[in-house]
Each structure stands twice: as C-alpha cells, then as structure tokens.
Amino acid sequence: MKTAIYPGSFDPVTLGHYDIIERTAKMFGRVIIGVLNNKMKSPLFSAQERVNMLKEVTANLPNVEVQSFDGLLIDFVRQNSGGIIVRGLRAITDFEYELQMAQTNRVMAPEVDTIFLTTNLKYSYLSSSIVKEIAENKGNISEFLHPSVAEMVQAKFRGQA
C-alpha cells in the first residue's frame, strides 16, 4: 500500500485543497495530510486548529490521516514511510517553485517522488490568503470553504476564537 503525503499550511483548508485531498485518496491506499507548523510565520490558526479542521472535513475519507509537523518535509515523509509527495498546482507560477522544491527533495531523498495534481478549474484562482482577506473585510467566504471551516474563519475575525 503506497503512502502519499500532501503537505501544506492549510490556513485555512479551502475547497481547492479538499479537491486535491479527495483525488489523492482515490489514487493511494493511505494519505497523510502534513500540516506544516512553520515557526517563522504567523498563521491565523494554530497547527492543532488546522489539524482539527482537516480531520473534520476529511472524516468521510477513511484512508486519510492528518498530522502536524515542523522541520524538513523529507524527514516527515521518511518518518511516515511515505514514498510520494503530492502537490497541487493552480498556475504556471506555482510550477516553478514546486519544481525547484521537488528537485531539491529528490536530491535529499532519491527514494521519494513528487507528483503534481492540477487544481480543478473552478478553484484555480483560490488561495487561503485570498479567503482570509475576504473574511477580514466581512465578505462572503461560503463559496470557498467547507461550512464549518467558514464559520471558524469568521469567528476568528469576529474575535470569538
């Protein structure tokens, strides 16, 4: 059973992320969503909140697990016996950075491959940053997020979480 690792910050998890997760779950026996706990950034949600958020929205996918990690992705992949890293691509601008990371990871861990999944066209413009900006300005984010995630984001900006 091949294990695929889908890493990211997921701050918050969008419907575009979910699309990649769902498609990956159909291709691999085991999928681990790796929530990056990057101490250099100030995310809206803590790593544990993002893990909980992802567990809720992926509860219908029995072969999906969610864990947080810090440090190098390659170390996380090895710790979880992963052989595949999955990355989503929205546009050609994503590809340049993702290719550089995939090649670097390949040098560090020749046994690990990276595959790229192109985003569903209806989510090709969508990013967590855009969603946060809309929410901060009291715009409607329901088209972009799972309902429970949308409520969590709105609560953060209302100062209730």
N, C-alpha and C positions, 0 to 999 in steps of 0.2 A: 504494500500500500504506500504510494507516494505521498509525501507530506509537502504541501505548498505553504509558504509564508507570505502573507500580504502585510507589509509594514506601512506605517504612516502615523501621522499625528492625530488625525480624525478629530479635529477640534472645531466644530462637531462633525460627526459622521453624517454625510449627505446621501441623498438618493443615488448620486453618481457612485459613491463608494459602495453602497449596497449592491448596485448593479454588478460591479466587479466582483464583490464577495459571492454573490449568488451564482454567477457564471463560473467562478473558480471552484465553488463547491460541487458543481456538476462535473468538473474535469478531474478532480483529485479526491482520493479516499479520505484525506484529512487536510483541513485548512486551519492554520493558526493565524489569527489576526494579531500582529505585533504592534501594540500601541507604544509609540516612542515617548519616553519621558525625557525630554531634552531640557536639561537644567539651564541652558543658555537662552531659552525662550520663556515668555510669559503667556501661557495659553489661557483661554477663557475658562476651561475646565481642567481639573486635576487629572492626573493619569488614571486614578481609580474611578473618577466620574466617567471618563471616556470609556474605560473598560466596561463599566456597568451599562452604559448607554449602548455599546456594541453588543453586549450579551443580550440585552432586551430586544434589539432589532433583528438579531440573528437567531433568536430562540427557535425559529421554525426550520433551521438548517442543522440537522443532528451531527454532521461531520465538521462543524465549525467550532473552534475554541478561541478564546480571547485571553491574551496575556499582555502585561506591560513589560517593557524592557528599557534599559539605558545602555549606553556604550555602543559598541560596533554591531551593526546588523549581522555581519558574518558570524560573530560569536553567538548571537541569539539563534541563528539558523542552525549552527552546529549543536547547540545545547538541546535543540528540539528535533534533531535528526532530520532536518529539512533538506531537501535536495533541490528545491525550486523556490525562487523568489518571484513573486508576481507584482507587477507594477502596471498601473493604469496610465494611459496616455490620452490627453484631451486634444492636444495640438502639437504641431511640429516643434514648437518651442519647448514643450515638455521632453520631447525625444532627445534633444541634445544633452540636457542634464542627465536624464535617465540612462542614456547610453554610456556616458562617462562613468556614472556610478556602477553600472553593470560590468563594465570592463575592469574597473578597479577591484570590484568584488571578485571577479573571475581570477585576477592575478593573486589575490589574497586567499581564495578558496577555489581552486580549479575544479573541485567536485560539485560545486553549486552553480546551477544555471539560472538565468533570469529570463522570464517570458514577459512580454508586453501585451496587454489587452487594450484595445481602443475602446474608449468610452462610447456608450450609446449616444447617438447624435442628440437626443433630447436633453442630455446632461453635459454636452461638450463645452459649454460656457461656464459650468458650475464649479465653484470652489468654496471651501469653508470660509475663506476670508470675505468673499462677496456676501455670503449668508450673514456673517457677523456684522458687516457694515449695514446691511438692510435692517437687521434686527435692532441694531444700536439706534437707528433712525426711525424706529417704530413702524417699519414696513412689514408687509405680509410675507412670511417665510414658509408658509404651509406647502407651497409647490415644490420645495427643495429638500424637505426633511420629513422623516417619519414623524407622525403626530406627537409622540411622546418626547422626541428629541426637540421638536419645535417648541413645545411647552417649556422644556428645560432651558433652552436658549432664551426664550422670552423672560422667564423667571430671573435668569442671571442679569439681564439688562434692566429689570424692574428692581433689582437689588434684593430679591427674595431667595436667592440660593447661595 
